[in-house]
């Protein structure tokens, strides 16, 4: 457990097949708020040596991290209810790794996001928003839930939430 986490905004990322929800916090890490929905890029260009180039979605999140002087980025890790990992988990891990390489030395952590989309839908319904209107904001709402959970863990433990993404 650390004595004090560095001050700075935090970002929360909900990675989906078509869209990525992005949430941000204040520099003290108290409250998560929606930022935007980023279009997902599933395949991208390669560099001359054959390695994948930075896709527009990773570049957009990296730009947001730089603009906000983010101290950390939390990416949701979609596990099955049983805790097992599947294809979506592998996809989120790959995305988090690409993002971590792009924004280093800003750390990226993976945090359990089981039930965040279901919770986000329920919260939007409770706020009186019709289900048909959820699509444009559901990913942002899920990112807010991911980030707020991470902020709550930080306050309770004095340390970063989740699993650190190694960039070595």
Phi and psi in degrees as a GROMACS rama.xvg file:
@    title "Ramachandran Plot"
@    xaxis  label "Phi"
@    yaxis  label "Psi"
@TYPE xy
-86.3571  157.057  UNK-2
-68.8118  -43.5609  UNK-3
-154.598  133.188  UNK-4
-77.1139  145.536  UNK-5
-61.6159  142.679  UNK-6
-70.0745  145.575  UNK-7
154.439  153.329  UNK-8
-61.3887  153.218  UNK-9
-119.415  149.832  UNK-10
-117.364  144.861  UNK-11
-117.797  138.106  UNK-12
-128.552  127.282  UNK-13
-111.391  106.919  UNK-14
-88.9485  122.012  UNK-15
-121.671  176.105  UNK-16
-70.1467  -34.8493  UNK-17
-109.257  -30.5639  UNK-18
-139.371  157.036  UNK-19
-124.338  122.622  UNK-20
-85.582  141.143  UNK-21
-128.451  132.176  UNK-22
-128.865  156.865  UNK-23
-136.027  164.03  UNK-24
-123.916  169.253  UNK-25
-71.7144  165.849  UNK-26
-61.1376  -21.5186  UNK-27
-90.3368  -2.653  UNK-28
66.8392  40.322  UNK-29
-94.3267  -45.7511  UNK-30
-132.98  133.26  UNK-31
-92.1531  137.015  UNK-32
-134.314  152.972  UNK-33
-67.5574  146.569  UNK-34
-114.497  -62.0759  UNK-35
-169.579  171.163  UNK-36
-111.285  127.015  UNK-37
-107.184  135.109  UNK-38
-66.9931  134.239  UNK-39
-80.2518  138.884  UNK-40
-112.933  109.867  UNK-41
-83.7016  -29.7753  UNK-42
-132.974  146.521  UNK-43
-140.666  179.807  UNK-44
-69.7989  165.251  UNK-45
-117.173  156.926  UNK-46
-80.6428  168.807  UNK-47
-55.6949  -27.7117  UNK-48
-86.6324  2.82644  UNK-49
94.2759  -4.46963  UNK-50
-81.1163  152.26  UNK-51
-63.1408  135.978  UNK-52
-82.3451  166.253  UNK-53
-69.6585  127.152  UNK-54
-83.3386  162.552  UNK-55
-60.7291  -34.3387  UNK-56
-68.6333  -44.4986  UNK-57
-64.0881  -42.6087  UNK-58
-61.7505  -38.8661  UNK-59
-65.9826  -42.6809  UNK-60
-69.5854  -38.1141  UNK-61
-61.3356  -40.8079  UNK-62
-64.1474  -40.5932  UNK-63
-64.6133  -41.4757  UNK-64
-61.116  -42.2295  UNK-65
-67.7569  -44.9695  UNK-66
-59.2305  -37.0924  UNK-67
-92.285  -0.124581  UNK-68
50.5872  50.1697  UNK-69
-59.7748  138.529  UNK-70
-86.1769  -26.4336  UNK-71
-163.175  152.881  UNK-72
-123.568  130.105  UNK-73
-106.69  126.132  UNK-74
-111.078  130.609  UNK-75
-67.8254  137.759  UNK-76
-112.372  104.374  UNK-77
-81.4543  94.4775  UNK-78
-92.5654  159.685  UNK-79
-68.1745  161.588  UNK-80
-56.1586  -30.0006  UNK-81
-72.2969  -13.1893  UNK-82
98.1113  -11.0428  UNK-83
-70.5655  159.163  UNK-84
-104.106  148.795  UNK-85
-134.861  -159.542  UNK-86
-62.3759  -39.8026  UNK-87
-65.7545  -33.708  UNK-88
-65.9866  -45.0053  UNK-89
-60.3126  -42.9336  UNK-90
-61.4763  -46.1737  UNK-91
-64.5388  -39.5983  UNK-92
-62.4593  -43.3711  UNK-93
-62.7226  -43.9433  UNK-94
-62.5755  -45.8288  UNK-95
-60.7393  -38.7182  UNK-96
-64.2226  -43.8075  UNK-97
-63.7419  -41.9042  UNK-98
-64.5507  -43.4814  UNK-99
-59.9386  -40.974  UNK-100
-63.4754  -38.0561  UNK-101
-73.3907  -34.5526  UNK-102
-104.679  1.11652  UNK-103
-51.067  138.033  UNK-104
-92.4394  8.64421  UNK-105
-64.9859  124.495  UNK-106
-74.1832  148.825  UNK-107
-119.511  134.025  UNK-108
-124.927  143.043  UNK-109
-95.4695  129.607  UNK-110
-125.185  141.144  UNK-111
-56.5608  128.079  UNK-112
-121.455  23.4832  UNK-113
-53.6688  131.015  UNK-114
74.7398  6.84619  UNK-115
-66.075  -40.9894  UNK-116
-67.4747  -39.7508  UNK-117
-62.698  -44.2913  UNK-118
-63.4303  -41.46  UNK-119
-62.5466  -44.7001  UNK-120
-58.9909  -45.2849  UNK-121
-62.0226  -41.3103  UNK-122
-66.3581  -40.2428  UNK-123
-66.0717  -39.93  UNK-124
-63.1588  -42.5428  UNK-125
-64.5231  -28.2457  UNK-126
-81.8217  1.50358  UNK-127
89.4652  10.3173  UNK-128
-88.013  132.129  UNK-129
-67.5895  147.619  UNK-130
-56.249  -36.2195  UNK-131
-62.403  -24.3065  UNK-132
-93.1384  1.78744  UNK-133
-72.0562  -35.1169  UNK-134
-49.2324  -47.757  UNK-135
-67.2272  -21.7801  UNK-136
-119.23  -6.22265  UNK-137
-62.4591  -37.1947  UNK-138
-68.0659  -37.7386  UNK-139
-65.8365  -41.733  UNK-140
-62.777  -40.6051  UNK-141
-65.4913  -38.9112  UNK-142
-64.0753  -37.2958  UNK-143
-62.3315  -42.7767  UNK-144
-64.6601  -43.4956  UNK-145
-58.7058  -49.9971  UNK-146
-67.0756  -42.4292  UNK-147
-63.4294  -38.6207  UNK-148
-59.7996  -45.9084  UNK-149
-62.4061  -40.7722  UNK-150
-62.7294  -41.2164  UNK-151
-63.5796  -40.3784  UNK-152
-64.529  -42.6412  UNK-153
-57.1694  -47.1871  UNK-154
-64.6836  -39.457  UNK-155
-73.5103  -36.9888  UNK-156
-103.436  -20.8404  UNK-157
77.5874  11.6021  UNK-158
-137.84  167.795  UNK-159
-65.9967  149.806  UNK-160
-86.7878  150.808  UNK-161
83.1544  -160.742  UNK-162
-106.549  121.294  UNK-163
-68.3324  135.779  UNK-164
-89.9775  116.061  UNK-165
-79.8751  131.913  UNK-166
-104.596  8.20902  UNK-167
